[in-house]
Amino acid sequence: MSRARQLLHIGLAALLVLIGLGPAPGAEPPVIAAAADLGYALQEAAGSFTRETGHLVKLIFGSSGNFARQIQRGAPFELFLSADEGYVRLLEKGGHTEGGGVPYAVGRVVLFVPARSPVKADVELRDLKASIADGRLRRLAIANPEHAPYGRAAREVLMRAGIWEQVKGRLALGENASQAAQFATTGAAQAGIVPYSLALAPAMADRGSYVLLNQEWHGPLRQRMVLVKGAGDTARLFYDYLQQPEARKIFERYGFALPSVATTGK
């Protein structure tokens, strides 16, 4: 092949990369920051996305408040799935996102008790209250309310039940909802107030039992996702995919209530 033709081929390949018609060799998958309650549901959705499109995404799970602060400081996330839409609003106001994003789910909390726990799960939390008084409950696992929306919901539930003051000295605080669930399943706590979505996961199904708590006992867990400024094509494709029926069915299977199609803009 002549030198001129080689240069022409190189130029065409570069152009295809620039206009998005071909992947850049060795391109890193976009990093997606996601609330810990999505640990199982989003992994399943991401696997389905990859099978359908051939594109990979890198998922990182944690507390929504911590992720919001990291994005404010320039963390290289391209898509943020928050468990509290307030964090998305805050980032939008600061100019860190591409608009206000879309709601994707509404969460619920459960009281989870591990197998062989002396505490019984009941929707009114009567036995939880009794177990504080008689010493059966040594530790109650919740996510840290200071930066985890599910932790705030757990605190609201305990306040509504009238036992927050009695139990707050016995809390095992998880850095996020997933860690709180881990405390509740490994015996580090005799009970935990954790996301419904995690309690439904196969990994927790054989480790204890749970009751779904009254959603009127805490503020609504309205979850919203948003593209971070500078997001690339794959992150945009994944953002769109999560609003499609297949992904919405996955969220629903993990106990999330779904916003209306009109609300998501689809």
ChimeraX attribute file (.defattr): number of C-alpha atoms within 10 A of each C-alpha:
attribute: neighborCount
match mode: 1-to-1
recipient: residues
	/A:1	5
	/A:2	7
	/A:3	8
	/A:4	8
	/A:5	10
	/A:6	11
	/A:7	11
	/A:8	12
	/A:9	12
	/A:10	10
	/A:11	11
	/A:12	12
	/A:13	14
	/A:14	14
	/A:15	13
	/A:16	13
	/A:17	13
	/A:18	12
	/A:19	9
	/A:20	11
	/A:21	10
	/A:22	12
	/A:23	12
	/A:24	13
	/A:25	7
	/A:26	6
	/A:27	7
	/A:28	10
	/A:29	15
	/A:30	22
	/A:31	19
	/A:32	22
	/A:33	26
	/A:34	23
	/A:35	29
	/A:36	28
	/A:37	29
	/A:38	25
	/A:39	19
	/A:40	18
	/A:41	23
	/A:42	22
	/A:43	14
	/A:44	14
	/A:45	21
	/A:46	20
	/A:47	14
	/A:48	16
	/A:49	20
	/A:50	13
	/A:51	11
	/A:52	10
	/A:53	12
	/A:54	9
	/A:55	17
	/A:56	18
	/A:57	18
	/A:58	14
	/A:59	17
	/A:60	15
	/A:61	19
	/A:62	21
	/A:63	30
	/A:64	30
	/A:65	21
	/A:66	17
	/A:67	23
	/A:68	21
	/A:69	14
	/A:70	14
	/A:71	19
	/A:72	15
	/A:73	10
	/A:74	11
	/A:75	14
	/A:76	16
	/A:77	23
	/A:78	24
	/A:79	27
	/A:80	27
	/A:81	28
	/A:82	32
	/A:83	29
	/A:84	24
	/A:85	22
	/A:86	17
	/A:87	23
	/A:88	29
	/A:89	17
	/A:90	15
	/A:91	20
	/A:92	19
	/A:93	12
	/A:94	10
	/A:95	13
	/A:96	20
	/A:97	24
	/A:98	15
	/A:99	16
	/A:100	17
	/A:101	22
	/A:102	21
	/A:103	24
	/A:104	26
	/A:105	21
	/A:106	19
	/A:107	24
	/A:108	22
	/A:109	27
	/A:110	24
	/A:111	27
	/A:112	30
	/A:113	26
	/A:114	26
	/A:115	17
	/A:116	11
	/A:117	17
	/A:118	16
	/A:119	20
	/A:120	22
	/A:121	23
	/A:122	16
	/A:123	15
	/A:124	12
	/A:125	19
	/A:126	13
	/A:127	17
	/A:128	25
	/A:129	19
	/A:130	15
	/A:131	17
	/A:132	18
	/A:133	12
	/A:134	8
	/A:135	9
	/A:136	15
	/A:137	21
	/A:138	16
	/A:139	22
	/A:140	26
	/A:141	30
	/A:142	33
	/A:143	31
	/A:144	23
	/A:145	21
	/A:146	12
	/A:147	18
	/A:148	26
	/A:149	31
	/A:150	32
	/A:151	27
	/A:152	19
	/A:153	25
	/A:154	29
	/A:155	22
	/A:156	18
	/A:157	23
	/A:158	22
	/A:159	16
	/A:160	13
	/A:161	15
	/A:162	13
	/A:163	18
	/A:164	17
	/A:165	9
	/A:166	13
	/A:167	19
	/A:168	14
	/A:169	11
	/A:170	14
	/A:171	17
	/A:172	22
	/A:173	20
	/A:174	20
	/A:175	20
	/A:176	27
	/A:177	32
	/A:178	24
	/A:179	21
	/A:180	28
	/A:181	26
	/A:182	18
	/A:183	23
	/A:184	30
	/A:185	26
	/A:186	12
	/A:187	16
	/A:188	16
	/A:189	24
	/A:190	26
	/A:191	33
	/A:192	29
	/A:193	30
	/A:194	31
	/A:195	31
	/A:196	22
	/A:197	23
	/A:198	25
	/A:199	28
	/A:200	16
	/A:201	16
	/A:202	10
	/A:203	11
	/A:204	17
	/A:205	13
	/A:206	12
	/A:207	17
	/A:208	17
	/A:209	19
	/A:210	23
	/A:211	19
	/A:212	18
	/A:213	20
	/A:214	13
	/A:215	15
	/A:216	10
	/A:217	16
	/A:218	20
	/A:219	13
	/A:220	14
	/A:221	22
	/A:222	20
	/A:223	25
	/A:224	24
	/A:225	25
	/A:226	25
	/A:227	25
	/A:228	27
	/A:229	18
	/A:230	14
	/A:231	17
	/A:232	14
	/A:233	12
	/A:234	16
	/A:235	25
	/A:236	16
	/A:237	13
	/A:238	22
	/A:239	21
	/A:240	12
	/A:241	19
	/A:242	20
	/A:243	17
	/A:244	14
	/A:245	12
	/A:246	13
	/A:247	21
	/A:248	21
	/A:249	15
	/A:250	18
	/A:251	25
	/A:252	15
	/A:253	14
	/A:254	21
	/A:255	21
	/A:256	23
	/A:257	17
	/A:258	19
	/A:259	17
	/A:260	12
	/A:261	14
	/A:262	7
	/A:263	11
	/A:264	15
	/A:265	10
	/A:266	11
